[in-house]
């Protein structure tokens, strides 16, 4: 379809400009001691080429999207993924779920680590002046606030949340406000669903924003929902936990690693609208010890601080340079 073709053209243009920038920097590249690539299909394949040209070690960081979207689905891209992974000296996965997917391809445990990309706990943190912030962001002071944030793509499952909200009873509907912080290819589809379900006064779509602003939204929320169909890690959920907000997440990928069900948040089966609706009911009626969840969520988020992640990455770089 037109959208798919457009995305391929955009990827091709990105690829072209990346190649151009690499060629322009080849002269100074000899001084580089280590190649650190992010994602597989384009940057890691370039990394392998540069590794072979300049005899430098290659560390590949896998965010997961390439494997989730393309491996075993597109023959040529699957070959590129295998080639990049096989020729990387060390591989870093952003979650245990992605680690297992990589092992199914490479079977090389010794060169594989799991390191979270990390969140900045100086930015993503609990705030105290929530009434002020709500006024600043035009968030109702008298409503139960639900937020979801991420790209407008089918995998994020925002349509599942929209359908779930439509199934709440009228009493709850009149007392909640839902913010979707999103942009992308599915945005118009979401707007259409919201309109057809007659919940335009409940769900509001707002544009993606800065980390500072996102932290304000997360702090002003009673619940943050991560309804993804597939998710390599789920940073928004971790950021919400760092703010001390209850997170309800789909039982998939890295989300189920981060959320310990009924301890620091709640999990529901992927695309299970009924189960998600029931969890929203429980959150609305406060059928849990909110302070206990809040404290455990904040503690869990500390495992994903950028400081911890940076130290782990440095150890991998040191190993790569010694080999």
C-alpha positions in Angstrom: 0.0 0.0 0.0 1.0 3.7 -0.3 1.9 4.0 3.4 4.3 0.9 3.2 5.9 2.3 0.0 6.4 5.7 1.6 8.0 4.1 4.7 10.4 2.1 2.4 11.3 5.3 0.5 12.0 7.1 3.8 14.2 4.2 5.0 16.1 4.3 1.7 16.7 8.0 2.0 17.9 7.5 5.6 20.2 4.7 4.3 21.6 6.9 1.5 22.4 9.8 3.8 23.9 7.5 6.4 26.2 6.0 3.7 27.1 9.5 2.5 28.0 10.6 6.1 30.1 7.5 6.6 32.0 8.0 3.4 32.6 11.6 4.3 34.1 10.6 7.7 36.3 7.6 6.5 39.5 9.6 6.6 39.1 10.4 10.3 37.6 6.9 11.1 41.1 5.4 11.4 41.4 7.1 14.8 38.3 5.3 16.0 39.0 2.5 18.5 35.6 0.9 18.6 32.4 0.8 16.6 29.1 1.0 18.5 26.0 0.5 16.3 22.3 0.8 17.3 19.7 -1.4 15.6 20.6 -4.1 13.1 19.5 -3.8 9.6 21.2 -0.6 8.5 23.7 0.7 11.1 25.0 -2.7 12.2 25.5 -3.9 8.6 27.5 -0.7 8.1 29.3 -1.4 11.3 30.3 -4.9 10.0 31.7 -3.3 6.8 33.7 -0.7 8.8 34.9 -3.4 11.1 36.3 -5.4 8.2 37.8 -2.4 6.5 39.5 -0.9 9.6 39.9 -4.0 11.8 38.0 -2.4 14.7 35.8 -4.3 17.3 32.0 -3.9 16.8 29.5 -3.7 19.6 25.9 -3.9 18.4 23.0 -2.6 20.6 19.7 -4.2 19.7 16.5 -2.3 20.6 14.4 -5.1 19.3 12.2 -3.5 16.6 14.2 -4.9 13.7 13.9 -8.4 15.0 10.2 -8.1 16.0 9.1 -6.6 12.8 11.3 -8.3 10.2 13.0 -11.5 11.3 11.4 -14.6 9.6 9.0 -12.3 7.8 11.2 -10.7 5.1 13.8 -13.0 3.6 16.4 -10.4 2.6 16.1 -8.5 5.9 16.4 -11.8 7.9 19.7 -12.4 6.1 21.0 -9.0 7.0 20.0 -9.5 10.6 21.8 -12.8 10.8 24.9 -11.3 9.0 25.1 -8.4 11.4 24.7 -10.5 14.5 27.1 -13.2 13.4 29.8 -10.6 12.7 29.4 -8.4 15.8 32.1 -9.0 18.5 29.6 -8.2 21.2 25.8 -7.8 21.2 23.7 -5.9 23.8 20.0 -6.6 24.0 17.7 -4.1 25.7 15.7 -6.8 27.5 15.7 -10.5 28.3 13.0 -11.1 25.8 15.1 -9.7 23.0 18.1 -11.7 24.3 16.1 -14.9 23.8 15.1 -13.8 20.3 18.8 -13.1 19.4 19.9 -16.5 20.9 17.4 -18.2 18.6 19.3 -16.7 15.7 23.0 -16.7 16.8 23.3 -19.3 19.7 26.3 -17.3 20.9 25.7 -16.7 24.6 29.2 -15.6 25.4 29.1 -12.4 23.4 25.6 -11.4 24.5 24.6 -9.0 27.3 21.3 -7.5 28.5 21.5 -3.8 29.3 18.5 -1.4 29.6 18.9 1.7 27.5 18.3 3.5 30.8 16.1 6.4 31.9 17.3 9.7 33.4 16.0 9.7 36.9 16.9 13.4 37.3 14.2 14.1 34.8 11.7 11.2 35.2 10.8 11.5 38.9 7.9 12.2 41.3 6.7 15.8 41.4 4.9 17.5 44.2 3.1 20.5 42.6 0.6 18.4 40.6 -2.3 20.9 40.8 -0.2 23.6 39.3 1.1 21.2 36.6 -2.5 20.1 35.7 -3.5 23.7 35.2 -0.4 24.3 33.0 -1.2 21.3 30.8 -5.0 21.9 30.8 -5.7 18.6 32.6 -8.9 18.5 34.6 -8.4 18.7 38.4 -11.6 16.7 39.2 -11.1 13.7 36.9 -9.4 10.3 37.1 -6.5 10.6 34.6 -5.3 7.8 32.3 -2.4 8.3 30.0 -0.7 6.2 27.3 2.2 7.4 25.2 4.2 6.2 22.2 4.2 6.1 18.5 0.9 5.7 16.6 1.6 2.2 15.2 -0.5 -0.9 15.5 2.0 -2.7 17.7 1.5 -0.1 20.5 -2.1 -1.3 20.9 -3.7 2.1 21.6 -6.8 0.8 19.8 -7.1 -1.8 22.5 -7.2 1.0 25.2 -9.7 3.0 23.2 -12.1 0.0 23.0 -11.6 -0.7 26.7 -12.5 2.8 27.6 -15.7 2.6 25.5 -16.8 -0.4 27.6 -16.6 1.3 31.0 -19.9 2.2 32.7 -21.4 5.6 32.3 -20.5 6.6 35.9 -16.8 6.0 35.4 -16.9 7.5 31.9 -18.2 10.8 33.3 -15.3 10.9 35.8 -12.3 10.1 33.7 -10.1 11.7 31.2 -7.7 9.8 28.9 -4.7 11.3 27.1 -3.0 9.6 24.2 0.4 11.2 23.7 1.1 10.1 20.2 1.8 10.8 16.6 2.1 8.6 13.5 0.5 6.5 10.9 -2.4 5.1 13.0 -3.4 8.5 14.5 -6.3 9.1 12.1 -7.6 5.6 12.7 -7.6 6.3 16.5 -9.5 9.5 15.9 -12.1 7.7 13.8 -12.6 5.0 16.4 -12.9 7.5 19.2 -15.6 9.4 17.2 -17.5 6.3 16.2 -17.6 5.1 19.9 -18.8 8.5 21.0 -16.0 9.0 23.5 -14.5 12.2 22.0 -15.2 14.0 25.4 -13.2 11.3 27.2 -10.1 10.6 25.1 -7.9 13.4 23.8 -5.0 12.9 21.5 -2.0 15.2 22.1 1.2 15.5 20.2 4.4 13.8 21.4 6.4 16.0 23.6 9.7 16.5 25.5 10.8 14.2 28.4 10.3 17.0 30.8 6.7 17.5 29.7 6.1 13.8 29.5 7.2 13.4 33.1 4.6 16.0 34.0 1.8 14.0 32.2 2.9 10.8 33.9 2.9 12.5 37.3 -0.6 13.9 36.8 -1.9 10.5 35.8 -3.7 8.1 38.2 -2.9 5.3 35.8 -0.5 4.8 32.8 -1.4 2.1 30.4 1.0 0.2 28.1 -1.3 -1.9 25.9 1.3 -3.0 23.3 0.8 -6.1 21.2 4.6 -6.5 21.1 7.2 -4.4 23.0 11.0 -5.0 23.2 11.2 -3.2 26.6 8.6 -0.4 27.2 10.4 2.7 28.4 7.3 4.7 29.0 6.1 2.2 31.6 9.5 2.4 33.4 9.3 6.2 33.2 5.8 6.1 34.7 7.0 3.9 37.5 9.9 6.3 38.2 7.2 9.0 38.7 5.4 6.8 41.2 2.3 6.2 38.9 0.5 2.9 38.7 1.2 1.1 35.4 -1.1 -1.4 33.7 0.7 -3.2 31.0 0.1 -6.0 28.4 1.9 -9.3 29.2 4.4 -9.1 26.3 8.1 -8.7 25.7 10.0 -6.4 28.1 6.8 -5.1 29.8 6.3 -8.4 31.6 9.9 -8.2 32.8 9.5 -4.7 34.2 6.0 -5.1 35.8 5.7 -7.7 38.5 2.0 -8.4 38.5 0.2 -7.2 41.6 3.5 -6.0 43.1 4.6 -2.8 41.3 1.8 -2.8 38.7 -0.7 -4.9 36.8 -0.5 -7.1 33.8 -3.2 -8.2 31.3 -3.1 -10.6 28.4 -2.3 -9.0 25.0 -5.5 -7.6 23.3 -7.7 -8.8 26.2 -10.0 -5.8 26.3 -12.2 -7.3 29.0 -9.2 -7.9 31.3 -7.9 -4.4 30.8 -11.3 -2.9 31.5 -11.5 -4.8 34.8 -8.1 -3.5 35.8 -9.1 0.1 35.0 -12.2 -0.5 37.2 -9.9 -1.7 40.1 -7.6 1.3 39.7 -10.6 3.7 39.6 -12.1 2.2 42.8 -8.7 1.9 44.4 -8.9 -1.8 45.1 -5.2 -1.9 46.1 -2.7 -0.3 48.4 -1.6 2.6 46.2 1.3 3.7 48.4 2.8 0.2 48.4 2.5 0.0 44.6 4.0 3.5 44.3 7.0 2.7 46.4 7.7 -0.6 44.7 7.3 1.0 41.3 9.9 3.8 42.1 12.3 1.2 43.4 11.9 -1.0 40.3 12.7 2.0 38.0 16.0 2.5 39.7 17.3 -0.7 38.1 17.0 1.2 34.7 18.9 4.3 35.6 21.2 5.6 32.8 24.1 5.5 35.4 23.8 1.8 35.9 23.3 1.2 32.2 26.4 3.3 31.3 28.6 1.4 33.7 27.5 -2.0 32.2 28.1 -0.7 28.7 31.6 0.5 29.6 32.4 -3.0 30.8 31.3 -4.4 27.5 33.4 -1.8 25.6 36.4 -2.7 27.7 36.1 -6.4 26.9 35.8 -5.6 23.2 38.9 -3.4 23.2 40.9 -6.1 25.0 40.1 -9.0 22.6 
